[in-house]
Amino acid sequence: MSTGRAAVEAVWRIESGRLVAGLARLTGDAGTAEELAQDALVAALEQWPVTGVPPNPGGWLMTTAKHRAVDGFRRAAVHRRAVETIGRATPASLDERDAVDDALDDPVGDDLLRLLFTACHPALNREYRVALTLRCLTGLRTDEIARAFLVPEPVAGQRISRAKKALRDKGIRFEMPGPADVAERLASVLEVIYLVFNDGYSATAGDDWMRPELSAEALRLARLTAASVPDHPEAHGLAALLELTQSRAAARHDATGRPVLLQHQDRRRWDRLLVRRGLAALVRARDAGGGTVGPYTLQAAIAACHATAPTAADTDWARIAGLYDVLATAWPSPVVALNRAMAHGHAVGPGTGLALLDAVDAVALAGYPQLPAVRGELLAMAGRHAVAALSFDEAAALTRNGPERALFAERAEQARAAADPMGR
C-alpha cells in the first residue's frame, strides 16, 4: 500500500463517523450521507497521493462532502425540501449554500449519537444493524466487515444496502428518540455494541483468536454512548464491562499467538489504565442506577472481581457466583446458566458446578462449544480426567475457530496425560 493511500485510510478511519453524522443531519438520510462520505473518500484517494495530505485532512473531507451535497441538492428536488427543513426559521434572503453550511457546522457530538441510534434502530434486524453501524460509524470497508464476520463481501454489501433501504422505506428519521422511546432504542444500541465487541474479543469462527479492530471500535462506541447519555446506568455498565474485559486482551495470547486462558494469564500484561477506567465507569453505573442494576452492570461487576484479583488464586469466586445468581434470576439465559455453573464449581466445588450444568438447557446450546468445554473443566477439577478429555474432544469438534480448536485439543491431551500419568 502506498504512503498516500495509507494516509487516506488512516484519516478515514478517524473521521468517517463524524463525517457521515454531519451529512446525515443535512440530508436526513443515513444512507445518502454514507454515500456522500464515500464520494469524498474517492476524491481523497485520487488527489492526496498527487498533491499530498492537506494540513487539515478531516476538514478537507468535510468540505468536499459539503460541496457535493450542495451540488446534489441543487440538481434535485430534495434540495428544496432539505433547505426548507434546515432553514425553516431562516430569512428567505439567506443564501442556500450558507444554510447548508450552517447545518453541517453544528456540534457533531450529538450527530454521532443520532447516527448511532439510527443505525441501531430496532426496526432493522440484528445483522443489518451491526453491518450499518460498522459501515457508518467506524470507517470499516465492506470487505473488512465481510472478513470480520466471515461472510462473502457481496453478502456484507447487501446487508448494508438493505439496511439503508429499510430506513428509507420505513421513514425512519435521523433523530434522537423521544423520552418515551429512548429506553428501548438505547437497549438496541447497547446490544449492537455488545455483539460487535464479543465477536472481536472472542471470534466465533476463522483463523484468528481475536479480531482487535472490532473490539476496539465497540469500546469506542460504548464510551461515546455513555458520555452522551450520562443518566442511563446501563450505558455506563456496558462501558465498564468492555473496558475491564479489553484490559486483558494483550494477555490472551502468548508470544507465538497461542490462546491463554484467564487462569493462566500473566496479569502484569493487563492494561491497568483500562482497568481504572472500567472501575470508574462501574461506579458511575451504580450511582446512576440509584440502587438498581441491569445485566451489563452485573457483568461488569463480575469482570471487576477478576480485574482486582492480584492472582488467579485470589479471585473472589464466592462473590462471582453470587452475582451470577442474581443475573440468572433477573435476566436468565442458557449462556448465563453455563457461566453460573462454572462460577459455582470454583466457589463451592466441581460437584456443585456439574449439578448446575446438568440443569442447563442443552437443546438451546446445541452446537455451542463452550458447553462441553465447561463440562471438561469441571470434570478435570473433579479429577475425572478421562471423561474430561472426551468433553474437550467434543468442544474441539464443535468450534469453528482455529485457535480455539487447538486450545481444546491441547486441553484434551492434558486431561489424558493426567488420567494416565505413565503415558500408557
N, C-alpha and C positions, 0 to 999 in steps of 0.2 A: 504494500500500500504506500502511495506517495505521501510525502510530508504534508502537502497541501490538502489532500483528501483526508488524511488522519486528523488534521486541524479542524476541518469542517465537521467531521463526525464527532470530535470531542466537544466542540461548541454546541452542536445539535443536541447531544445527549443532555447538556446542561440547560439549554434554553428552550427546548421544544415544548415542554409543558407550559411554560409562561407564554410562549408564542401562540400556541393553539388556544389557550384560555382567553387571551386578549381578543383573538379573532373570533372566537365563539361568542363573546359578548357583542361584538359588532354584527355578526351575521345572524345570531340566534340559533345557529345550527352547528353542532359539534362536527358533523361530517364535512360540511363545507369548510369549516375552519381548518380541519386537519389537511384537507386538500390544498388550501391556500398556503399553509405552512410547508407542505411538500414542494409546492412551486418555488418557494423561497429557498428551500434546501437545494433544489436542482440548479437554481441560479447561482448559489454559492459554489456548488461543485464545478460549475462551468467557469466562474470568474476568479475565485480565490487562488487556484493553482497558478494563474497567469499574473494577476495583479497583486497577490499577496493577501494575507489575512488583514482585514481592516482594524483600526485601533479599537473600535467597539463592535466586535462581531455580532453580539446579541442585538444591538441596536440596528445594525445593518440588516439582519434577517427581519426584524420587526418592520423597519421602514419599507423594505422590498415587499413584504407581505401586505402592508397597508396599501401601498400603491396598486398592487394587483387587485386587492379587494375593492378599492375605489373604482378602478377601471372596469372591473367586472360589474359593479353596481350600475355604473353609467351605461353599460351595454344592455342591461336587463331591467325588467320592470321591478325586480326585487330591490333595486337601488332606491326607488322612490319610497317603498314601504319601510326599508331599513332606516332611511334618513328621517322619515316621519316618526318612527318609533323612538329612535335615539334622540331626535331633536324636537320632540313634541312641544316642549316648553321653550324652544329656541326661536328667537326672532327670525322672520322669514328672510331677512336680508343677509343672514349669516351664510357664507359660502358652504356648500355641501361638503366639500373636502375638509373644511375645518370641523364640521360636525362629526365626521367620521374620525378625524384625528383625536378630537376630544374624547370620543367614546373609547378609543384604544388607549388613551393615556390615563385612564382611571387606574386606581391601585389594582395590581394584579393578584395580590394575595387572595382576595375574595373570588376573583375569577378562577383561580386554580381549584378552589373548593367547589365552586359551581360546576366546573368541568368534571370534577371527581364524582359529584352527586349525579350528574347527568349520565356519565359513562357507566355508573353502577346502578342505574335505575332498575328497580325490581321488576319492571315490565319486560326487561330483557332476560333471556335465560343465562345461566351461570357462565357458560363458555363464552357467550357474546360479551358479557360484562368484563370478564377477565381480559379478553383479547383487545377490546376497545380501550380499556384503562391502560394497558401496557403500550398500546399504539399512541394514544393521545397524550399521556402524562409522563411517560418515561423515555420516549425517544427511541425505543427499540424498533428495529426494522421488522418487516413482515417475516423475513427469513429467520431472524433471531427469535421471534415469537414462536414460529413453527418448530425451530430446533429446541427451544426451551420446553415445549410440551409434546415433542416427538410426534408431530403431525406433519403431513406434507405441506409445503408452502402454499399451494392453492387452497388447501383447507383453512389455513390460518387467514389467508386473504379473504376468503368467503365469510368467515366469522366476522371480520372487521366490517366488510361492506354490508353484510346483512344487519349488523348491529346499527350502523348508520341509517340504513333504510328503515329499520324498525322505529328508530327515534323519530324520523320524519313522518312515517305513516301514522304513528300513534300521537303525533302532535306534541311530543314531549319537549318542553321549552328549556332553554339554557338558563336555569334559575335555581336559586336555593329553594328547598321545600318550605312550605309554611309551617308554623309551630305545631299544627295538628299532625303533620306528616313527617316531621324531622326524625322522630324515633325510628320509624320503620325504614326510612331512607338511609339513616345512619347505620342501621343494622346491616343493610345491604352493602354499604361501603366497607364496613369493617370486615364483613365476610369475604369480600373480594381480596382485600389486603391480606387477610389471614391465609387464604388459599394460595395466593402468589408466594407469600413468604414460605409456607410449608413446602411447596414444590421446589423452591430454591434451596431450602436448608436440607431437605431430605428428598432428593429426586426419586420419583416413583419408578422411573424406568431409564434405560440408557446406560452409557458407559461412565457417567460422571456421578460421583458420590454426592456432590452438591453442585448447584448452579448459582454461584455467588451474585451474578448480575440480577437475578430475580429477588433474592432475599434482600439485597442492598436497596433495590427500588421499592420494595414493600416497606422496608423500615423508613425510608424517606417519606413515603406517602402516609405512614402511620404518624410520624412526627408532625407533618403538615396538618393532618386531620385533628390531632389532639390540640395543637396550638390554635386551630380555628374554631373549635367548639369546646372551650375550656370548662363549660359547666356539665359536660356529659362524661360521667365517670368511666364508661366502658371504652371511650376513645383513649383515655389515659391508660386504662387497663391493658388494651391491646398494645399500645406503645411500650409499656413496661415489659410485657411478655416478649415482644420482639427484641427489645434492647438486651434483656437478660439472656435470651436464647442465642442471639447473634454473638454475644460476648464469648461464647465457647467455640465459635466457628473455626478459628485457627488451630485449635487442639483436636479437632475431629478427624484429623488425618496425620499420619507420620511423615517423615521426610521423603518416603517413597510414594506417598499418596494413598497408602492403605488406610481404611477406616479404623478409627479408635473409638471404642465405646466410652460412655460417660465415666464409668467407674475406673477406667484405666487412663484417663486423660491427664496430661501434665498441666495442672492448674496454674502454673506460672505463665502459661501461654494464653490464659484467658485475658480478654481485654477489660481491664479494670475501669476504664473510662465508661465503657458501655454498661458495666455492672452498676456504677454510681448513677448513671443516667436512668437505668431501669428501676433502681430502688427509689429514686426521686419521683419518677412517674407513678410508681405504685403508691406512694404517699399521696400524690395528687388525686389518684383514682379513689382512694379511700376517703379523702377529705370531701371530694365532690359527691360521693355516694351517700354521705350522711348516715353511715351505718349499714347500708345495704351494698352487696357486691354482686357483680354479674360474672358470667363464665370466663371472660377474658381476664378479669381481675383475679379470680380464683386461680387460674392457670399461671398468672404472673406471680402470685404468692408461692405457688409450688416451685416455680423457677427460681424464686428468691431463696428458697431453702437450699437449693443446690449451689447457688451463686455465693452464698455466705458461709458455706461449709469449707474450712481450710483444707480438708482431705475428704476422700470418699467415705472413710470410716466415721467422720464427724457428721455425716448427713443426718438430719433430724427426720428419720423415716416415720416416726410416730405422728409428727405434725403433718407430713406429706399425706399419710394415709387418712388422717382426719379431714384434710382439705379435699381429698378425692371423695370421701364420704359425702361431704356437702355438695360437691359438684355432681356426683352421681344421683343425688336426691333431687336437686333443683333443676339440673339440665342433663338428664340421662341420655346416654348413647352407648352403643357397643364398644366404641373405642375408649370412652371414659371408663367403662367397666373393666376393660382389659388392663388399662393403666392402674386402676384401683387394685386389681388382683396382685399386680407386681409390687405395688407400694406396701400392701399388707404382708406380702411374702417377706419383704425386708423388715417391716416393723414388728411383726408377730412371729412369723416363721413360714417356711415354704409350704407346709401343710395347709395353713390358712389360705395362702395365696392360691394353691391348687384347687381348694374347695370353692373359692370365689370364681376361679377361672372356669370351673365346670358349669357355673350358672350363667356365663356369658353367652349371648345369642350367637352361636356358631354359624347359624344359617346366614345371618346378616353379615358375618365376617368371612364367609366362604371365599377362598382365594386370596385372603389378606395374609401376607407372610408373617406379620407381627404376631398373629395368634399362635402358631406353632413355635415361633421364636421365644415368646414369653413363657410358653409351657416348657420349652427346653431349658431356659434359665432357671425356672422354679424347680424342675426335676433335678438339675445339676446341683442346686443349692441343697436339695434333699438327699444328695448322694446317690441318686438313681441315674447314674451316668449313661448306662447302655440305652435306656429308654430316652434319655435326653438327646442322645446322638441321633436317634430316629426323628425326633421333633425338629432338630436343626436341619436334617436332610430334607424334611418336608418344607421348611421355610426356604431353603436354598432353591428348591424346585419351583416354588411359587413366585418368588420375587422376579421382577423384570429389570432390576437394577444390577448391573455387573459387579461393582464393588461390594454391594450388599450380599450378592450371591457368594462371592469369595469369602466374605466375613462369616456367613452362616456355615459354609463348608469347613472353614477353619475351626469354628466352634464345635462342629460335629466331630472333627478329628481329635480335638482336645478332650471331648467327652469320652470318646472311645479309648483314648490313652489313659484317662482317669479310671475307666471301668476295668481296664486290663493293663496295669502299670508295667507288667513284664513284656508287653508288646506281643502277646500271643494271639 
